[in-house]
Amino acid sequence: MKGLTRTFLAGLAAILPIVVTVTLVLWLSNTLEQVLGAILKAVLPDVLYFPGMGLLIGILLIFALGVLLRVYLVQGVFHWLESWMERIPVVKTIHGVVRDVTQLFSGEIHERFGEAVLVTLPGLEFRLVGFVTRSDFEGLPDNLGTQGTVAVYLPMSYQIGGYTLMLPRDRVEPLNLSLEDAMRYTLTAGVSARRED
């Protein structure tokens, strides 16, 4: 019975990420097509509308938003909207998690984390995978960090969360993994990682 269960779980582990990814992409595509497609059908003559136009316009609008977010004024409006959402009790939790995950996997990991490191704490034999988030503490209180201090984020496995430690630079050593692979290694509790060539 244990062998059957193990085999079933192995199959589930193999297929589940694919199913979730495909389902999410299909849901997003269908939502864009239904919402924007309905608007386009109401605005455009039937001759000009074709199936899939809503999805195409949705992709173009998302791209246009990305371009607009490079403009300082639009960034200010967007940050104001986000700060407003952060005041609503349940919404701020959902929004915060979704924002952090999408920023992490949208290529902004290099902007948020400087390097992947191994952290050794005094008197302890174990080491932790962390990410340097700050090495310059100018303008911040002196007891938060001084010359030779780095802020290191230690994520927790299988969840969005962790701790930020202010450590002397000699407590961390560079890790020969890309930021993406180091984050994958940490978030999956060491189960998954690809080493850079």
N, C-alpha and C positions, 0 to 999 in steps of 0.2 A: 504493500500500500504506500509506503514511503517513497519507493521508486516511482510509482505512478504520479504521486503528488509533486515530486521534484521535477519530473518530466513535464507535467502540466504547467508548473510555475516557470520553467525555462522557456516554454513556448509562449506563455503569457508575457514574460519579460521581453521576448524578442518582438512580439507583434504590437504590444501596447503603445510604445512610443510612435510607431508608424501610424497606428489608428488614430491616436490623439492628434498628431500633426496634421494628417489628412483631414480629419473632422474639423479642426480649427480653421484650416485654409478654406475648406468648402463652406463652412458656416459664414466666415468673413466675406467670401465671394458672393454667396447667396444673399446675405444681408445688404451688401452694396448694390447688387443687381435689383433686389426688390424695392429698396428705398429710393435709390436714385433713378432706377428704371421707371418707377411709378411717376416720379416728378417729370422725367423726360417725356414719357408718354402723354402727360397732361399738357406739356408745353409745346412739344414738337408735333408736326403732322405725322401720320402713320407711315408715310412714304420715307421719311428721313430716319425714323427709329428702327433699330435692328436689335435682336437679342444679344446681350452682352455689353451693350452700350453703357448701361449703368455701372457695370464693373470697370469698364475702361475709364469712364469719367471719374469714378471713385479713386482709381489709381493715380490719375492725373491730379486730382484735388489733394491727395495725400502728398504727392511730390511737390505741388505748389505750396502746401503748408510748410514742408521742409525748407523750401527756398525762402519763404516769408519769415521763418524763424531765425534767419540770419540777420534780419533787420532789427535794429535796436528797439524801435518803438513797438514792434510786434512782440518781441521778447518780453518787454515790460507788461504788455496786456496779458500775455500767456502766463507770466509769473503771478500777476495779480489774480487771474482766474484760479491758478493752482493753490495760491494761499487762501483764497475764499473756500475752495473745496476742502482744505486741510482743517477748517473750523467745524465741519459737520461730522458728528461723532462716528457713525458707521461708514460714511462715504470716505472719510480720511484714511481709514484702515485699508479699505479695498483699493482706493486710488494710490496710496503709498506703495503697497505691495506690487500692483500692476506696473506702476511707473518705474520702480526699482528694477524689476525683472526685465522690462523692455529696454531700459537704458543699459542694463548690464549686457544684454545680448544683441544690442543694436550697434555695436562698435564703439560705444562710449566707455568701455572698460578701460581703455588706455588713458582716457581723460580723468577717470575717477581714481585709478590706482597706478602708482608709479612703477612698482616692481613687485614680483612675488618673492617672498623670503621665508626662511625657516627661523622661528623664534625660540630662543632658549631662555627660560626663566631661572632666576637664581635659586640654587638648592634643589632643582628638579632635573631628573634625567630625561624626561620626555621633551619632544620638540613639537611645535605647532606650525602649521602653514598659515602665513599671514600676508597682507598686502600693505605696502607703505603708501599712506595717503597724504602725508605731509612731512616735510623736513625743514620747513621755514616757519618759525613761530613769531616772526616779527609782527608787532602790533597786538599780540595776544598776551595775557598775563604771564609773568615770568615763571610762576610755579606750574604752568601748563607745559612749557617746553622751552629749553634754552639751546645754545649751540651744542651740536652733537646728539641732540634728541630727535627721534623720529616718531611719528604717529603711525601705528600699525593696526590695521583692521583684521580681526580674527573672526571669520564667518563660522557659523555653526552648520553642521551637516544636515541636509534634507529640509532646510527652512531658510527663509530670508530673515536674517538676524545675526547678531554677533556682538563682539566687544571691540572697543578701540583702546589700545594701550599706548602710553607715552613711554618709550624705552630708550636707553642709551644705544647709540648706533652699533656698539660692539656686541649687543645681545641678538642682533639679526645677521643672517648670512644669506647672500643671494641664492635663489633656487633656480636651477637650470631648466625651467619650464616656462612656456609662454603664459601670459596672464590668463588666457582662456582655459588652457589645460590645467593650470594650478587651481583655478576656480572650480572647474569640473571635478577635479580630484577631491577638493575640500567638500563641495556640496554633496557629492555622492559617497562621502565617508571613505574615500580611498579606493572605491570600486572601479571608477572609470578615470582614465587619464591617457593622453597621448603625448609621448615625449617628442620634443622638437629634434630634428636631425641636425 
